[in-house]
Amino acid sequence: MKSIAQLFISLLLLIIVSCKPDKKEEIIKPETPSLELKLNFSHFINNKALDHNSIFTTNSGTKFTVDILRYYLSNFVLIQKSGEEVPLKNSYLLINPDKSQYSIKDVPKGEYIGIKFGVGIDSITNHSDPTVHKKESPLAMQTPNMYWTWKSGYIFLSFEGSCDTTIAQSDSPIMGRFKGEYLFHIGNDWLYKNVSLSLPKTLLFDESKEINIEVDLTLFFDGIDLKTENFTHSSATDNVSKKVAKNIPNMFKFSQ
Amino acid sequence: MPNIIIPLPMKKTICIFLIAFTFLSCTEKKEKEKLPDPEIPYSINVPVGFPTMDIPSDNPVTKEKIELGKMLFFDPILSLDSTISCSSCHLQAKSFADPRKLSVGVNDCTGVRNAPPLFNLAYQSFFFRDGGVFSMEQQVLSPIENPIEMNLDPNIAVKRLNRNQKYINLFQKAFKRNPDLFSLTRAIASFERTLLSGNSKYDQYAFQNNKEILSSSELKGMNIFFNEGQCSNCHSGFNFTNNLFENNGIYEKYFDMGRFRITTHFKDVGKFKVPSLRNIELTAPYMHDGSMNTLEEVIEHYNNGGKNHVNQSKNVMQLNLSETQKSDLIAFLKTLTDKEFINNSAFKKH
């Protein structure tokens, strides 16, 4: 009888000793529901929704089509009613007009009256290594490309398509495309732009909610003659990129 | 301890249950222990007289990575039409430089700069002639993507590697993951980190205590290099570079603006990374654009003091060297050739 009791105790000890390092401590997570801020983007040119088949016209009268539009929005900050700013961590979005809804997770509850964000990538992240990000991350290497591998920096905005570059007579599009082309690759720390928008009404953010942002690309071409100013890699001596970057913050506004 | 009375058959059951429980509860741990670690730590031996090498914490060197990196270095799979590999423009016999003025990429494209040699790269803080990239890992992406070099979307390069069972196995062995841009760049950088050149005649003289090895002409040339010629103002230290950017005055007006392209400061127009002079005998043609064919031309340029561009380095000035001095200087530069490096079988394609 005694020996059975000893065996019992020793086995019990064995279990405790042998399994101690394996014992998983339960992590008690505080009950904070993760709220999502959903952002719906719609893109327009002269009140016409952006697509890849239509012919659009700039305010100065140049006709063009759109192949690619991609841009980064980053470092979102919500402005509370009290004026206090709530930065949203790791908020990097790669906007592609072919997809309308984007979301930012872990947004704290609050009453918000405004929103701020950058167009582009902040200087610290801008020159970091894109290969460390998961394939799904907007900061990973993209196709079409949004990173300059020769100078270690993100392309903030990429806008490409065809346009009528003829001066005297007008070019008639073949298969929906003009002979001329435009390419705007906007990047570099000095062209990072901040946008600050007031919400149309106070946003009581107590559950995941959606907000709608309208992007008017007509304003992208403000002061730009697309017939001649249609190519930039944002080099230092280039003026087109500076003119365009100045226009970019004006493109964004809230809609109901 | 209170005496708990349990009927015998039940005790047996408890014991068996407990024994079974002991085994069950520990299985998970044992399985974890059984997993072999695929990474064999590997330490790179640096040449005598060289400082220790900094290795990024996210890319410790392993034999598997080096082997995989080497295979990728020689494989045209990373170019659009599978015709060009890293080794197409970086030839070991030329200390991994290109004897052509300008390298030729896919579709016979040429750029505007001469391909630099590859050695002692772990001691560089900047990559490319304008220093646009600051890690060896990130450097890997550019030649793959560049339309005038391999012209392949890096994401497509990764897709290709994932269709190749040989590469999937090798990436799994080296990184415990399938090919992706992280592992691709880490593998090639690991191989490139092993390209160390430090056993030239000069190294044997300076660091290996072989004081007899240099001829009197070479010694005179060395004296000019470090003193009268002031070459070592820029080409300084064990790797014969100050790792800075300088305008060496080869043009009055620069078509390729060099470092300016990155910094946008006008003081950087015409500045390029000061290259190491190791293996300089093998890396013709010279200058960022390969515009000088011989060392004689290069020495003549520095002896004349440059074209006086506004950003020209103060270290480039008229030297008034005699013909004998010039040939002594060239004799010294040729002592920087490392034959062991260009013949090292570890760097050759399998």
Interface residues (C-beta under 8 A of the other chain):
Chain A: I4 L7 F8 L11 L12 L14 I15 S18 C19 P21 D22 H127 D129 P130 T131 V132 K135 A140 M141 Q142 T143 N145 Y147 T149 W150 K151 S152 N188 W190 S235 A236
Chain B: L8 K11 I14 C15 L18 I19 F21 T22 S25 C26 E28 K29 D58 F128 G132 V133 F134 S135 E137 Q138 L141 S142 I144 E145 N146 D153 P154 N155 I156 D180 L181 F182 L184 T185 F260 R261 I262 T264
